[in-house]
Structures are given as C-alpha cells and as structure tokens.
C-alpha cells in the first residue's frame, strides 16, 4: 500500500518583506481565502468596477483593504459588504461602501458573522498532516516562532489570499495571491 503525501502550505511572515516582520511572531493566525480582487474605480455606489472579480460568488462577504505607505493591504473591519451579483468585472454589493481605486477586496466567502466577520467562511480545506487524514477545523493556521506556519491541502497548487490576524482574531494585514500547495518561504 502506498501513501501519498499532499502538497504543503508553509512559510514565514518574516520572509515577505522587512515591513511585515512586525507581524512575524508566534500566536498570529493565518486564514487562507479564495481570491479577492482589486478595485478599479473610486466611488461610493454599487456596482464597483474591478480588475476581475476574483473567486467571488453571489452572497459572499468581502472586506475592503486600504493600501498603506509600504504598498501593503490593511483590512478595514468597518467596510464589510455582501456581494449580491457577480458579473464580468462588476461587483454589486450591499450595503454601499466608499471604495478607492487600488484597494483590495478580501473575499470572506460565506462568513457566518455576515457584516461583522468571524473569519469562518473559507472554503479552502486545510489538513494538519501530510497524508491528509486530519482536517484543520479552525479554518486558520497559528504561527510559531518567527511567524512560521504550515499545513497541507489536497487541491494541488492554487492561489489564495492570506488574512493575518493577531491571536485574538483582530485583522493585521492581507497578503494577496499566495501559492497554496507549494513552498512559499
């Protein structure tokens, strides 16, 4: 009987950039999500024109992330909405939010907290062992010393967005388009 080893998701938040080493400590949570998208037009009305609609589906929730001086995306928990219609590059959502071109929309998927996210909506299935017998029910990875994290997935190589929170679940940063199922350190 042969044993198949699954692709591994692991890395270190300390290796992303000098600025992000601020977040590279043990106890942070790393949530993998399906891809979100960039805002293409500035405005406060729906629909918003985006650079593609990522992997949004109708009724998914999203959180707007502003760009800081370092070019990193900072989640804004006061700007959460629900996608009501996903069509080409248009995203119709409710309630209306003020969005700025260049911001990132983190796809929270089917979060049970709705407009007050609890970060449990990810459809990315993580395993805690390389054979894939143990499911990570938390929907997040906990960082070890120096921000290290790892898990396994059965999906092969896919791109995901990573939401990094502190140990209490307070969002710190979004790292878009990370390869899941491949070494990312």
ZANUVO-864479 format. One record per residue (C-alpha): x, y, z; residue number from 1; chain. Coordinates in nm, 4 decimals, always signed. Example, Ala and Ser with C-alpha at 12.3 -4.5 7.8 and 13.67 -1.06 7.14 Angstrom:
(atom (+1.2300, -0.4500, +0.7800), 1, "A")
(atom (+1.3670, -0.1060, +0.7140), 2, "A")
end
This chain:
(atom (+0.0000, +0.0000, +0.0000), 1, "A")
(atom (+0.1444, +0.3352, -0.0990), 2, "A")
(atom (+0.0988, +0.6580, +0.0934), 3, "A")
(atom (+0.0501, +0.9819, -0.0966), 4, "A")
(atom (+0.1954, +1.2956, +0.0529), 5, "A")
(atom (-0.0122, +1.6100, -0.0020), 6, "A")
(atom (+0.1227, +1.9452, -0.1235), 7, "A")
(atom (+0.2328, +2.1591, +0.1716), 8, "A")
(atom (+0.1466, +2.5185, +0.2584), 9, "A")
(atom (+0.4128, +2.6689, +0.4758), 10, "A")
(atom (+0.6125, +2.9823, +0.5051), 11, "A")
(atom (+0.7187, +3.2587, +0.7313), 12, "A")
(atom (+0.5653, +3.6003, +0.7622), 13, "A")
(atom (+0.9187, +3.7238, +0.8336), 14, "A")
(atom (+1.0320, +3.6485, +0.4782), 15, "A")
(atom (+0.7666, +3.8522, +0.2969), 16, "A")
(atom (+0.9224, +4.1952, +0.3412), 17, "A")
(atom (+1.1092, +4.3981, +0.6005), 18, "A")
(atom (+0.7914, +4.5835, +0.6980), 19, "A")
(atom (+0.5965, +4.2626, +0.7511), 20, "A")
(atom (+0.8476, +4.1286, +1.0023), 21, "A")
(atom (+0.6473, +4.3373, +1.2504), 22, "A")
(atom (+0.3789, +4.0677, +1.2199), 23, "A")
(atom (+0.6229, +3.7742, +1.2340), 24, "A")
(atom (+0.5646, +3.6425, +1.5809), 25, "A")
(atom (+0.4146, +3.3331, +1.7340), 26, "A")
(atom (+0.0431, +3.3147, +1.8028), 27, "A")
(atom (-0.0816, +3.5081, +1.4989), 28, "A")
(atom (-0.3494, +3.3448, +1.2859), 29, "A")
(atom (-0.3224, +3.2972, +0.9091), 30, "A")
(atom (-0.6534, +3.2445, +0.7253), 31, "A")
(atom (-0.6382, +3.1274, +0.3598), 32, "A")
(atom (-0.9247, +3.2517, +0.1383), 33, "A")
(atom (-1.0255, +3.2227, -0.2250), 34, "A")
(atom (-0.9002, +3.5134, -0.4336), 35, "A")
(atom (-1.0450, +3.8603, -0.3952), 36, "A")
(atom (-0.9872, +4.1441, -0.6405), 37, "A")
(atom (-0.8560, +4.4973, -0.6905), 38, "A")
(atom (-1.0921, +4.7948, -0.7103), 39, "A")
(atom (-1.0617, +4.9701, -1.0465), 40, "A")
(atom (-1.2891, +5.2738, -0.9941), 41, "A")
(atom (-1.3337, +5.5081, -0.6995), 42, "A")
(atom (-1.6873, +5.5601, -0.5730), 43, "A")
(atom (-1.9467, +5.5013, -0.3062), 44, "A")
(atom (-2.2158, +5.3360, -0.5169), 45, "A")
(atom (-2.2699, +4.9846, -0.6372), 46, "A")
(atom (-2.1696, +4.8224, -0.8694), 47, "A")
(atom (-1.7956, +4.8692, -0.8396), 48, "A")
(atom (-1.5735, +4.8029, -1.1387), 49, "A")
(atom (-1.2902, +4.5663, -1.0507), 50, "A")
(atom (-0.9893, +4.4048, -1.2131), 51, "A")
(atom (-1.1724, +4.0743, -1.2439), 52, "A")
(atom (-1.3960, +3.9528, -0.9659), 53, "A")
(atom (-1.1575, +3.7003, -0.8177), 54, "A")
(atom (-1.3446, +3.3955, -0.6996), 55, "A")
(atom (-1.6494, +3.5746, -0.5601), 56, "A")
(atom (-1.9911, +3.4116, -0.5714), 57, "A")
(atom (-2.3300, +3.5665, -0.5038), 58, "A")
(atom (-2.3845, +3.6153, -0.1293), 59, "A")
(atom (-2.0129, +3.6080, -0.0418), 60, "A")
(atom (-1.8962, +3.8712, +0.2049), 61, "A")
(atom (-1.5906, +4.0868, +0.1476), 62, "A")
(atom (-1.3784, +4.3321, +0.3436), 63, "A")
(atom (-1.2186, +4.6384, +0.1852), 64, "A")
(atom (-0.8441, +4.6705, +0.2427), 65, "A")
(atom (-0.6686, +5.0040, +0.2044), 66, "A")
(atom (-0.3132, +5.0413, +0.0784), 67, "A")
(atom (-0.0562, +5.1780, +0.3247), 68, "A")
(atom (+0.2665, +5.3670, +0.2509), 69, "A")
(atom (+0.4531, +5.0367, +0.2112), 70, "A")
(atom (+0.2145, +4.9077, -0.0563), 71, "A")
(atom (+0.0607, +4.6512, +0.1794), 72, "A")
(atom (-0.3134, +4.5903, +0.2198), 73, "A")
(atom (-0.4597, +4.6712, +0.5620), 74, "A")
(atom (-0.8064, +4.5236, +0.6333), 75, "A")
(atom (-1.0772, +4.7709, +0.7360), 76, "A")
(atom (-1.3338, +4.5941, +0.9550), 77, "A")
(atom (-1.5692, +4.8929, +0.9230), 78, "A")
(atom (-1.6012, +4.8340, +0.5465), 79, "A")
(atom (-1.7607, +4.4914, +0.5016), 80, "A")
(atom (-2.0333, +4.4167, +0.2462), 81, "A")
(atom (-2.2074, +4.1255, +0.0767), 82, "A")
(atom (-2.1819, +4.0557, -0.2960), 83, "A")
(atom (-2.5338, +4.0312, -0.4369), 84, "A")
(atom (-2.4465, +3.9953, -0.8067), 85, "A")
(atom (-2.1153, +3.8963, -0.9630), 86, "A")
(atom (-2.0941, +3.9731, -1.3358), 87, "A")
(atom (-1.7792, +4.0092, -1.5527), 88, "A")
(atom (-1.5819, +4.2921, -1.3865), 89, "A")
(atom (-1.8819, +4.4316, -1.1966), 90, "A")
(atom (-1.9474, +4.3529, -0.8345), 91, "A")
(atom (-2.2874, +4.4566, -0.6980), 92, "A")
(atom (-2.2958, +4.4630, -0.3182), 93, "A")
(atom (-2.4862, +4.5782, -0.0135), 94, "A")
(atom (-2.4563, +4.7982, +0.1876), 95, "A")
(atom (-2.2868, +5.0721, -0.0148), 96, "A")
(atom (-1.9231, +5.1373, +0.0765), 97, "A")
(atom (-1.6814, +5.4101, -0.0211), 98, "A")
(atom (-1.4140, +5.2319, -0.2264), 99, "A")
(atom (-1.0957, +5.3727, -0.3788), 100, "A")
(atom (-0.9182, +5.2525, -0.6934), 101, "A")
(atom (-0.6225, +5.0340, -0.5938), 102, "A")
(atom (-0.7822, +4.8962, -0.2789), 103, "A")
(atom (-0.8163, +4.5202, -0.2404), 104, "A")
(atom (-1.1398, +4.3359, -0.1657), 105, "A")
(atom (-1.0717, +4.0328, +0.0546), 106, "A")
(atom (-1.3202, +3.7548, -0.0226), 107, "A")
(atom (-1.4539, +3.6376, +0.3161), 108, "A")
(atom (-1.6800, +3.3916, +0.1345), 109, "A")
(atom (-1.9758, +3.2586, +0.3388), 110, "A")
(atom (-1.8722, +3.4033, +0.6766), 111, "A")
(atom (-2.1378, +3.3225, +0.9379), 112, "A")
(atom (-2.0818, +3.6582, +1.1089), 113, "A")
(atom (-2.2037, +3.8417, +0.7990), 114, "A")
(atom (-2.1227, +4.2123, +0.8165), 115, "A")
(atom (-1.9362, +4.1516, +1.1453), 116, "A")
(atom (-1.6991, +3.8768, +1.0261), 117, "A")
(atom (-1.5839, +3.5895, +1.2435), 118, "A")
(atom (-1.3479, +3.4604, +0.9681), 119, "A")
(atom (-1.5008, +3.1129, +0.9384), 120, "A")
(atom (-1.6150, +3.1273, +0.5757), 121, "A")
(atom (-1.3104, +2.9975, +0.3929), 122, "A")
(atom (-1.3749, +2.7055, +0.1597), 123, "A")
(atom (-1.0021, +2.6223, +0.1467), 124, "A")
(atom (-0.9647, +2.2808, +0.3111), 125, "A")
(atom (-0.6502, +2.2536, +0.5229), 126, "A")
(atom (-0.5048, +1.9316, +0.6588), 127, "A")
(atom (-0.2785, +1.9010, +0.9635), 128, "A")
(atom (-0.0783, +1.6056, +0.8331), 129, "A")
(atom (+0.0986, +1.5314, +0.5025), 130, "A")
(atom (-0.1210, +1.2280, +0.4279), 131, "A")
(atom (-0.4429, +1.4296, +0.4538), 132, "A")
(atom (-0.6242, +1.2307, +0.7209), 133, "A")
(atom (-0.6681, +1.5120, +0.9748), 134, "A")
(atom (-0.8732, +1.8198, +0.8849), 135, "A")
(atom (-0.7838, +2.1570, +1.0372), 136, "A")
(atom (-1.1278, +2.2548, +1.1691), 137, "A")
(atom (-1.0124, +2.6013, +1.2821), 138, "A")
(atom (-1.0026, +2.7453, +0.9258), 139, "A")
(atom (-0.6737, +2.9121, +1.0216), 140, "A")
(atom (-0.3094, +2.8320, +1.0894), 141, "A")
(atom (-0.1332, +2.9515, +1.4034), 142, "A")
(atom (+0.2126, +3.0950, +1.3587), 143, "A")
(atom (+0.5038, +2.9548, +1.5548), 144, "A")
(atom (+0.8301, +3.1279, +1.6401), 145, "A")
(atom (+0.9301, +3.3883, +1.3766), 146, "A")
(atom (+0.5863, +3.3731, +1.2134), 147, "A")
(atom (+0.6281, +3.0221, +1.0711), 148, "A")
(atom (+0.3133, +2.8352, +0.9653), 149, "A")
(atom (+0.2328, +2.5174, +0.7750), 150, "A")
(atom (-0.0478, +2.2873, +0.6689), 151, "A")
(atom (-0.1359, +2.0641, +0.3743), 152, "A")
(atom (-0.4006, +2.0694, +0.1046), 153, "A")
(atom (-0.5364, +1.8147, -0.1436), 154, "A")
(atom (-0.6069, +2.0680, -0.4163), 155, "A")
(atom (-0.2578, +2.0954, -0.5645), 156, "A")
(atom (-0.1182, +2.4366, -0.6483), 157, "A")
(atom (-0.3737, +2.7193, -0.6187), 158, "A")
(atom (-0.3503, +3.0879, -0.5356), 159, "A")
(atom (-0.5123, +3.2120, -0.2153), 160, "A")
(atom (-0.5312, +3.5357, -0.0207), 161, "A")
(atom (-0.3947, +3.5219, +0.3335), 162, "A")
(atom (-0.5560, +3.7232, +0.6122), 163, "A")
(atom (-0.3193, +3.7609, +0.9080), 164, "A")
(atom (-0.4750, +3.8420, +1.2445), 165, "A")
(atom (-0.3386, +3.8642, +1.5951), 166, "A")
(atom (-0.4106, +3.5826, +1.8411), 167, "A")
(atom (-0.7494, +3.7376, +1.9243), 168, "A")
(atom (-0.8598, +3.7488, +1.5600), 169, "A")
(atom (-0.8041, +4.1220, +1.5025), 170, "A")
(atom (-0.7014, +4.1680, +1.1349), 171, "A")
(atom (-0.3483, +4.2989, +1.0752), 172, "A")
(atom (-0.2687, +4.2567, +0.7052), 173, "A")
(atom (-0.3836, +4.0846, +0.3838), 174, "A")
(atom (-0.1322, +3.9080, +0.1621), 175, "A")
(atom (-0.2978, +3.8532, -0.1765), 176, "A")
(atom (-0.2246, +3.5745, -0.4215), 177, "A")
(atom (-0.0028, +3.3370, -0.2279), 178, "A")
(atom (+0.0603, +2.9919, -0.3784), 179, "A")
(atom (-0.1017, +2.7223, -0.1685), 180, "A")
(atom (+0.0351, +2.3742, -0.2117), 181, "A")
(atom (+0.3868, +2.4918, -0.2837), 182, "A")
(atom (+0.6743, +2.6167, -0.0722), 183, "A")
(atom (+0.6229, +2.9886, -0.0115), 184, "A")
(atom (+0.9073, +3.0643, +0.2282), 185, "A")
end
